[in-house]
Every structure is written in structure tokens, then in C-alpha cells.
Amino acid sequence: MKAAVNSNKRGLWALAAVSLIAALILIRLVYIQIIKGNEYTAKVESQQLGDNEIKAGRGTIYDSNMNVLAQSASVWRVYLNPSKIFKMDEDKQETVREIIVSGLSTILDMDEETIRDYTSRNYSYQLVKSGIEKDTRDSVLAFIEEYANRKEGAIDLSNIVCIDPDVKRYYPYSSLASTVIGFTGDDGDGLAGLEYYYNDTLKGVSGRTITAIDGTQGVMPNQYQTIFEAQEGTGIVLTLDIYVQYILEDVLSQALETTEAQNIYGIVMDVDTGAILGMVSLPDYDLNEPFTIKSPKLLSQYKEAASAPEEDSTDENSKYLRSKSYYQNKQWGNRAISSTYEPGSVFKVVTSSAALEEGKATINTSYFCSGEINYATRNIKCWKAGGHGSETFADLLKNSCNPFAVTLADELGTDKFYDYFEAYGFTEKTGIDAAGDFAPTEGVLYKTRDSFTKSDLASYSFGQSFQVSPLQMITAVSAVANGGNLMTPYLVSKTVDTDGNTVSETVPTVRRQVISKSTADIIADCMEQVVATGTGKNAYVPGYHVAGKTGTSEKLTSNNDMYIASFCGFAPANDPEISVIIIVDEPVGDHGGGAVAAPLAGEVFEQVLTYLGVEHSYTNEEMSLLVETAPLLTGKTVSEARAEISDTNLSVKVIGSGDKVLAQSPDAGRELPSDGIIVLYTNDDYTPEQVTVPDFTGLTVSEANRIATSSGLNIRISGSSLNSGTVYAYKQSIEDGETVTMGEIITVFFKTTVDVAD
């Protein structure tokens, strides 16, 4: 009986044990199949499926005329499946590795050891090189085919060396607008400029190639492949005009070299809308090679910093200032938006407009400048020693008089002055659709209202002791140009799909009205006088009535008496279309805004307004200096040609003994000076006469004309006060020493150094 009981107990224990094991197995199955089912399924599928990304093409970036500035193009990437090598016989593995190393290193221009390392990894995917062009892809395919088709020792490399579609970003104009456009990284995302700011719009949606993989990690036939096509990103159309951009870059690039400045930046804006037509920050870089330091000066500074002995290896900031990335960031930065500077006397436009708007001054307000003013326990001097004497309200801007500006600011008082400081946008973001737009740091870049004293009021009245961005300043001056409206500047006019259809469009935005149209009109007239006879006369352009203001500010953070020269203005003054700001950071030699920045603005105004087809409006004085259009003299007799120009100031030079004009220089229709020369050729076997261009720099107008005439050349005079004896040539369109055809027209640029110090 006892034995039976024990037997029953053992049976119960066995049954319990079996039941427990079954329960544990059941729980485990539930855990695997239900709780962890999706995870394990994904792991299995990952071993059975190959998943390759198909990169999406980024949206195209266009200028305002639909010229392509940035575009994605189809390229390819080469990758390896080295796991296939490990499945070969050991004696064959090394042979295959060396074939691949030798072939790909030559075709892809890569280091052999790098590729050898790739082939030695037991991976199913190893990227070798991306962004390869079609000819390189074809070479890789030919390499694979060559070994597959060998009569002896054929090797199938097709499952080891693989090629997939890829996308590469191209910038057709290289460095044009580089600091505005920006660039992308290896992953295709934007890293700088508009490429970064509009990344979500431009980047598109990547596709996938899902491929079945066999047990040996080989790709199975195409019927086991699924492709999800990539979707190209949305394109953006900029407000930039490549021709305006080129003009601005060309003028400033030459100036960067001649002034030896650290940086130069400039903006051309549509005054009515806030659209940016051109924006330049130099030094810049090549968009197709963004990590290469393009500027010789920056490169020299980097090499010097990198080779200098390191004083404190633990100082991370010191390390950064010596690094290549520091100098790369200097060339990538768009200083026209993100840099700040003391605006200097350009800010007197704000002070004078506020006083006029508040009734604290009228056009008839007068002032006597003795050369200094005592205000708020300070002695503030005018830039002109001895002062300007008796002045009117218009003379405040024309003469750029500091004491007069302080007096008007005092009439306004600290609170009311601060109201206009805020209203013109100097305490807030501009709102531009670009990286780098910042909210000025209160208490750092400018004083808070609570801490704003009369001493601050005096300094601020003529643009000292606070900082603004170039974009803030041109936006404020454009408000004067358009009748008083502070606009939101913008760089993208619309977005478009792949077929060019508009997806969205930017509507110009008025942030607020700062001053009345009547006040704006008066200030515009005063600013025109600045350029006609004042400190901005070097920005003068015949027939375009430029209005503007010069500025010169000392860099208080510098220990070397460095300055920033600037000019900001608009044209035509009577019906403004564009505004221009030019800032020259640390010019060597002359450093006044009127001497350094104004001539550059004049060049930009002349070329841009001409390109835009803005009609000239000449004064009687300017009419007397106008150019003539070369008439068609070819085919006429010499006597007929002389009679043709008898009622002009033009002259002719006849080369040859024939009676009929067979060719002429310059050609018919070209503009030449009113007292210019036309060279006529009369022999059948004529060869155009060649002359060497003389050096006109440093010459007066009369001296340059005389030398040009004696050389058989025509000069077109551009720049300040064309009838003044105080101007001298500072640049010419064709360099001295070059050989040109006799009669060629050379533009010679003139400026003055008299009363343009501010």
C-alpha cells in the first residue's frame, strides 16, 4: 500500500514537472511569436532582403530669370560585397582581392591599402566611392566584364563589385553667390546658406531598392526586387539676378585686391519690395569645392596660424583659431546678413528723418558748425577741422556734420530718438529667409531703453557706439527711398515643382511705416545733394541722380586704428528703383567712406541701372559731356565720312591711300566720347593697327584725354565730378600694357579726395 502511494506521488511529481515544462515552452512561444514577433521577423527579413537607398535629387535653385544656380545630377556609387570573397576557396581569396585592389585603385584614383582593407572585411556592404561620373562608372563595368569574359581564369566579380545610382549637387557658376546659395554635405543635406535654410523644401524623399538575398548573401534575380522611386525635392526661385550679382561681385572683387581689405560686402535691393537682387560677401569660395580655402589671403593666414607654436594646448578656443575649420567658416559666412559694424555717418539719415518727422526741424532749419560741440559732459568734434560754418538742414547730410546731428538728436530727446531706433528695425531681426538673420543682442550691440543716456544719444546720432548689420542698414535706407515703409527683405520669390509650376509665392511684406512720404521725399532730396556736391560725390553717375550717404567708423575692438568705410544709397533719386550698400572692412590707406566705398557704389549703380534698362535723365551740364554713337562710315567715301561727322566733335584718322572706307574702329553703334576718334581703313589689304594701352591711373581727366588721343584710343569717362580738376583716375577697364585695336574704347574711372573723408 505504501509503495502504491509513493508511486502515485512520483507520478504526480512527474506530471507536474512535465506540465511546468510545457507551460514554460508555451510562455516562451507566446513571448517569441507575439511579444517579440515583429522584432524577430524583421531580423529574419533583414537577412533575406537587401535594402538600398535611392537618393532623391534635391530641388533646383534658380535665379530670378530661371538660370540654374544649383542642380542635382545622376551619378553612381561603387560598393563591395566582400563577404562573397570569404566564401571562396582560401587560395582564390587573395587573388580576387588583389585583382579588385589593382583595378579599382586605378579606376577610382584611390589608395590601394584603403581598398585592400575594404576587401578584408566580412561585410555584405562596403561603400568604396560615391558621386562617380558616367565615364568612371563605365570603366568599372568594363573592368567587371573583362574578368567575366576571360577564356582562362574567368572570375565573376558582379556580385562583389557593385554599382548603384547616386546623386551629386552641381553649381554651374562655381563661386557666384556662393555665400548666399551655400552647399550640401556628403549625405545630401544642406550645410550652409539657402541650401541649409531651405533644406526641408529642397531635399525630396529618398527611394528604396528592396532585393531578395540568397543564403550566400548573393542578390537574387530581378523578379525578387521591388523599387520605390525617389521623389525630387521642390525647387526655389531666387530674387537674385545673376547679371546684377556678377556686376556686384566683379566690382567688389577688384576692390578687395586694390584696397587690401580684410572683407568687403554689398547688397543690391529692390526698394519697393525688399527683394534682394544681388548679395556679396568676400572672400568667398567655390561651391563645387567648399572645403578648399579659395582666398590667397585667408590661406596664408591659415598656414601662418597652423605653423605658429602652440602656447596652450588645453585652450580649445586657441586650437579652433588655428584650425582649418575656422578659416573655412570665415569664407562660408554671409557677412552681408550676419556681420555687425558701427554704421557711422550713414546713420545720420535716421537722425535727420526722425527730427523732420517729429517737427523738431524743417528744411529751413539752420546751424553754425564751429568744428565741435560740448554735450553731456563730452566734447564732440566734427570730422572737418574748423567746422563747416553756417549750414542748412540739407547741409547736415551733405557735409556729414556731427555737431548738427547731435543738436537734432537733443531736440528729439532720448525716448523719442529711441522710438525711431526701434521703428527702423535696429532692435529686431530683419525677417529675411536666410540663415544668419539674428535678433541683435540687447545690451551688447545696442543700449537698452532704460540705460540709454544723453551721452549715448550723442554717439548714436552720428552712428557710433552701437552695431547693426548691413542688411538692417540698407533696409532702413530703402524705407526712405520707397516713401517710408520698412520692408521685410527676402531671397526666394517662389517655390516650384519639377515641371516649373508655382507651389508657393512670396508676397512683399510691409513691416510698418516709419516716416511719412513727405519726410521721405525731403530726405531723398538731401541725400541726392550728398552725391551731387557732398561727401558722396564719388558715387555720382551722370543721368541717374544717385542719392546716398557715406560712413566711416573706427573699429573699437581693434588695436591697430582700423576702419570700416561704407556707403548706402538709392537711385534714381526722383523715382527710386534700387538701393545699394557697400562696406569695406579694414581698407589699407584711404579709409573714408566717401573715398573708398562711394566710388564702388557708383560703379554698381551705373552698371546695374543700365542693365535694368532704367532711362537716363541728364542735366544740361551732363548733356554737354554725353557720349556720341559711332555712325556707320564703312562703304562711304572718305569725303562723305568726313561730312557725316562734321556736325559733331568727333574726328577721324584715315589709314591707307584708298578713297573708300572699307572698315572702321570702333564699329558703328558703339558709344564713344563726344570728342572721340574713329579710325578709317581704306586699303584692300588693310590690317587693323594695334596700340598698347597706356596707364591712366593717377591722371586728371584732361591728362587722360590727351594721352588717349595721342595713342589713337578713345576713353569713356566714368565717376565723380567729370568737369572737376580735382579728380584723378583710379581704375581702367583694360589694363595698361595690353594690346588693342586703334580706336578701341577704354572706360577710365575717376574719383576725388577733396571733402570726402567721411
Buried (B, 14 or more C-beta within 10 A) or exposed (E): EEEEEEEEEEEEEEEEEEEEEEEEEEEEEEEEEEEEEEEEEEEEEEEBBBEBEBBBBBBBBBBBEEBBBBBBEEBBBBBBBBBBBBEBEEEEBEBBBEBBBBBBBEBBEBEEEBBBEBBBBEBBBBEBBBBBEEEBBEBBBEBBEBBEEEEEEEBEBBBBBBBBBBBBBEBEBEBBBBBBBBBBEEEBBBBBBBBBBBBEBBBBEBBBBBBBBEEEBBBBEEEBBEEEEBEBBBBBBBBBBBBBBBBBBBBBBBBBEBBEBBBBBBBBBBBBBBBBBBBBBBBBBBBBEBEEBBBEBBBEBBEEBEEEEEEEEEEEEBEEEBBBEBBBEBBBBBBBBBBBBBBBBBBBBBBBBBBBBBEBBEEEBEBEBEBBBEBBEEEBEBBBEEBBEEBBBBBBBBBBBBBBBBBBBBBBBBEBBBBBBBBBBBBEBBBBBBBBBBEBEEEEBBBEBEEBEBBBBBBBBBBBBBBBBBBBBBBBBBBBBBBBBBBBBBBBBBBBEBEEEEEEEBEBBBBEBBBBEEBBBBBBBBBBBBBBBBBBBBBBBBBBBBBBBBBBBBBEEEEEEBBBBBBBBBBBBEEBBBBBBBBBBBBEEBBBBBBBBBBBBBBBBBBBBBEEEBEBBBEEEBEEBBBBEBBEBBEBBBEEBBEBBEEEEBEBBBBBEBEBBBBBBBEEEBBBBBEBBBBBBBEEEBEBBEBEBBEBBEBBBEEBBEBBBEBBBBBBBBBBBBEEEBBBBBBBBBEEEEEBBBBBBBBBBBBBBEBBBB
